[in-house]
Amino acid sequence: MVDVSTIIYALAAVIAAMMGIGLYVARKVKGDSVNYIVAGRGLILPLAAATLMAQSLDSNATLGNTDLAAGFGFWAGAALPVGLATCLFLTGLFFAKPMNRLNLTTLPDFFRRKYGRTAEIVASLIMSVAYAFLLAGNLVAGGFLFQIFVGTSFELGVFIIAGLVLTYTIAGGLYSVAYTDVIQVAIALVGSIGLIVYVTTQYGITIPSGMGPTNLGQLTDPSQGAYINLATIVALGLGDIVAIDFMERVFAADSPETARKACFIGAAGTLIIGIPFSVVALSANPILASLGVEVGDQAVLYTLLQSGVPAWLAALVLAGIVAASFSTSDGAILGTSAVIARNVGGIRVDESAPETATDGGEEGLLGTESDRLLTVTRLMSVPITLLGIFLAIRVSATGMLLVLAFDIMLAGAFVPLLMGIYWSDMANTPAALTSMIAGSATRLFFFVLVPTTYAYENTLLYIPNDIFTASFDGLPTFIAAGVSLVTFVVVAYATSDSYEARTLDRDGRRTIAAAGEDDDQ
């Protein structure tokens, strides 16, 4: 067994460092909501790349990754970092530059400019619900870590992690998030590589029959979980593109080219850090069996770190998991709070005017409306965090919560974003609204009727029935996305003569209203 005191000291040091940096850089906010939400749109490449990588490398993609790989095979776990890396790569190819040029503050701003106020609210609600699950998944990992290694209850551990993240996020917004992400990524990288090197040299990599990366049946055979594994990659690869905190980071880059390069660097880093956890997980059970250790009910990675590696390495890996939990939790809190305040509450700056940051508490060109947005965004962080705590305690399954969050966004928001950029002449408001509602309703329909969600028992909201069984798990991801796409195309063509599509100017700041509609900025 490892020396727990070493782990506690390491965790305390990492948490203290993140809190200190997060609170120190909070002074950069200067009373300005644009600084607070998108870091003044001035993140240089190293910061932009680090914060994008940290957004994808949360505790779901590390701890959830190992649990899934150990239980169901390499691709069950690796689907998480592969899907997230795919998202970053596709965003770099197709979305980073055009979205950065639009000078947006939150992702639902795009839906307002392109489709109007009602679409903005619907998109905001879809994204907010999804992000409550994402935040919960990260708090779950932290709660179990504190329970196992610090000796608190799981519930208290969740509250501790949530309280710490909330403190510096409220203070510094995306500035605090971005600067702490640099530390978080560095720790996760060193811990991930250190773990696989140690396991390889001390124990060797043992791959149980049929569970390794060369067993492509995990991606082609439904009996081996192919539907679930492919759905995971698709949900993350496409659904994360419409993640509110992810796009906030894209908006915060200092140029479209920086945003693009940061996505590509983040994609590579996600694979470099995430895949080793999948490989180590394959050997975890044989290693623990050789040591005479039973996994029990706790995460397999935690058991391995307790019994199979030296204290310094366990401390490093666990610090990386805590850092990963912080890195996505802070972005989820900030992004969701900003969306509720700005897009649902309608508190926003006048984007048609030049935006100049306030300095030293003085009002700049943004005026008091910006201050009000900043205040309300900070206040909304509290209920958002409490909702995440509730879901974490209610549904304590890390990997499932991550994928479900992006599955919801894929079903409800991805198609209108994609079509709004690349089919702009036909993409109108009725098409967007019906697509969002149809896709979301379809995903909810299957969620309450299928007994498992990504191989986890649905204990949140399940209606027993004899029609859908666990073998159907994974397919709702494709069905809901397909319904969203087909609905959009059909409605767009059906209403093209009577309802003109809004078109964005080159700088994205103005829209031409659809026929019979006000341009409701």
Secondary structure as UniProt FT lines:
FT   HELIX           4..24
FT   HELIX           25..29
FT   TURN            30..31
FT   HELIX           33..38
FT   HELIX           39..41
FT   HELIX           45..56
FT   HELIX           60..64
FT   HELIX           65..72
FT   HELIX           74..90
FT   HELIX           91..95
FT   HELIX           96..101
FT   TURN            102..103
FT   HELIX           108..115
FT   HELIX           117..145
FT   HELIX           146..150
FT   HELIX           154..202
FT   TURN            209..210
FT   TURN            213..214
FT   HELIX           217..220
FT   HELIX           222..224
FT   HELIX           226..239
FT   HELIX           240..242
FT   HELIX           244..252
FT   HELIX           256..290
FT   TURN            291..292
FT   TURN            296..297
FT   HELIX           300..307
FT   HELIX           311..338
FT   HELIX           339..344
FT   TURN            351..352
FT   TURN            360..361
FT   TURN            365..366
FT   HELIX           367..394
FT   HELIX           398..409
FT   HELIX           410..414
FT   HELIX           415..422
FT   TURN            424..426
FT   HELIX           429..449
FT   STRAND          452..453
FT   TURN            454..455
FT   STRAND          456..457
FT   HELIX           470..472
FT   TURN            473..474
FT   HELIX           475..494
FT   TURN            495..498
FT   TURN            506..507
FT   TURN            515..516
//
